[in-house]
Amino acid sequence: MENIRQTSIGSWVFGFLFMGIGVLCLIPNQVTTLNCSRVTPGTCHLVASGLLGTTSMEIPLNLLQGAKVERIKDKDNKRKTSYTYRVIILTSTERRK
């Protein structure tokens, strides 16, 4: 019969630590939503949620001038071309990402 090697608790903790870091890397950094209502007075609510918390902003509809999409080529992956997309909201007062 073969001897079964016992694994120390430290090895288990070390393994779970790296597994946890790997799972966190799979979670998106931030999710941003924009909801607009055209009912007078029209407003848009911009909400950004991530691992570090949630921020929200209210934009009056009359300040909203448009939006555009930026496409950024990822440099990490050499075999397959991948892109990150970013929506930029244009207002009459400032640029919001």
Backbone torsions as a table, in degrees:
resi	resn	phi	psi	omega
1	MET	NA	141.1	-178.3
2	GLU	-83.8	150.0	174.5
3	ASN	-82.7	135.4	177.2
4	ILE	-93.4	123.9	-179.6
5	ARG	-75.0	130.0	179.4
6	GLN	-84.1	138.3	179.5
7	THR	-101.1	134.1	-178.9
8	SER	-73.2	158.2	178.7
9	ILE	-63.0	-33.5	178.6
10	GLY	-59.9	-37.7	177.9
11	SER	-66.4	-38.6	177.3
12	TRP	-64.9	-44.4	179.6
13	VAL	-62.5	-44.4	178.6
14	PHE	-59.7	-43.9	178.8
15	GLY	-64.7	-43.6	179.1
16	PHE	-67.6	-32.8	177.6
17	LEU	-62.2	-48.5	179.5
18	PHE	-68.0	-33.7	176.8
19	MET	-65.9	-40.7	178.2
20	GLY	-64.0	-40.3	177.3
21	ILE	-63.8	-40.2	178.2
22	GLY	-63.2	-40.9	178.6
23	VAL	-65.6	-40.8	178.8
24	LEU	-63.4	-31.2	178.3
25	CYS	-69.2	-23.1	179.6
26	LEU	-81.3	-19.0	-179.1
27	ILE	-79.4	132.4	179.0
28	PRO	-59.0	144.5	-179.1
29	ASN	-63.1	-46.0	-175.2
30	GLN	-153.5	141.1	175.2
31	VAL	-118.8	126.1	-179.0
32	THR	-119.8	132.8	178.0
33	THR	-123.4	147.3	177.3
34	LEU	-126.9	119.2	177.3
35	ASN	-120.4	127.8	-178.6
36	CYS	-119.8	145.0	175.5
37	SER	-123.4	129.2	-179.0
38	ARG	-92.6	2.6	177.3
39	VAL	-70.1	136.1	-175.6
40	THR	-64.6	132.4	-10.8
41	PRO	-78.3	131.5	-177.1
42	GLY	-70.9	135.1	177.8
43	THR	-140.2	155.8	173.5
44	CYS	-119.5	139.1	177.7
45	HIS	-111.2	120.7	178.7
46	LEU	-105.9	117.8	-177.4
47	VAL	-123.1	124.9	177.7
48	ALA	-115.3	121.4	-179.6
49	SER	-119.5	135.5	179.0
50	GLY	-150.4	-170.1	-179.0
51	LEU	-65.9	-26.1	-176.9
52	LEU	-95.5	3.3	178.0
53	GLY	132.3	-168.8	-176.8
54	THR	-127.8	137.2	172.9
55	THR	-125.0	147.7	178.9
56	SER	-135.8	154.4	-178.1
57	MET	-146.0	140.5	177.1
58	GLU	-108.6	129.2	-178.9
59	ILE	-119.3	119.9	175.5
60	PRO	-61.7	138.3	-175.4
61	LEU	-61.2	-30.3	-179.7
62	ASN	-71.2	-16.2	175.7
63	LEU	-88.5	-16.2	-178.2
64	LEU	-75.5	121.3	-178.0
65	GLN	-110.2	-14.4	179.4
66	GLY	157.0	-174.3	177.9
67	ALA	-149.2	155.3	174.9
68	LYS	-142.6	158.6	-178.5
69	VAL	-111.6	127.3	173.8
70	GLU	-100.7	136.9	176.7
71	ARG	-113.2	122.0	-176.8
72	ILE	-116.0	124.9	179.4
73	LYS	-76.7	127.8	179.2
74	ASP	-74.9	135.8	-177.4
75	LYS	-95.6	-10.9	-175.0
76	ASP	-72.1	-34.2	-172.3
77	ASN	-101.7	111.5	-176.4
78	LYS	-86.2	-25.6	-176.4
79	ARG	-81.8	-37.7	-174.4
80	LYS	-126.3	132.3	179.0
81	THR	-77.0	127.8	176.7
82	SER	-134.8	156.2	-175.7
83	TYR	-130.4	151.8	170.2
84	THR	-111.0	134.3	-179.6
85	TYR	-108.8	137.4	179.1
86	ARG	-131.0	130.2	177.9
87	VAL	-96.1	129.3	178.6
88	ILE	-112.1	125.4	179.7
89	ILE	-95.2	124.8	-179.1
90	LEU	-99.4	125.0	176.7
91	THR	-122.9	170.1	-179.4
92	SER	-75.8	-11.9	-177.3
93	THR	-106.1	-36.3	-178.1
94	GLU	-163.2	171.3	178.5
95	ARG	-97.1	129.4	-178.4
96	ARG	-120.1	134.4	178.8
97	LYS	-109.4	NA	NA
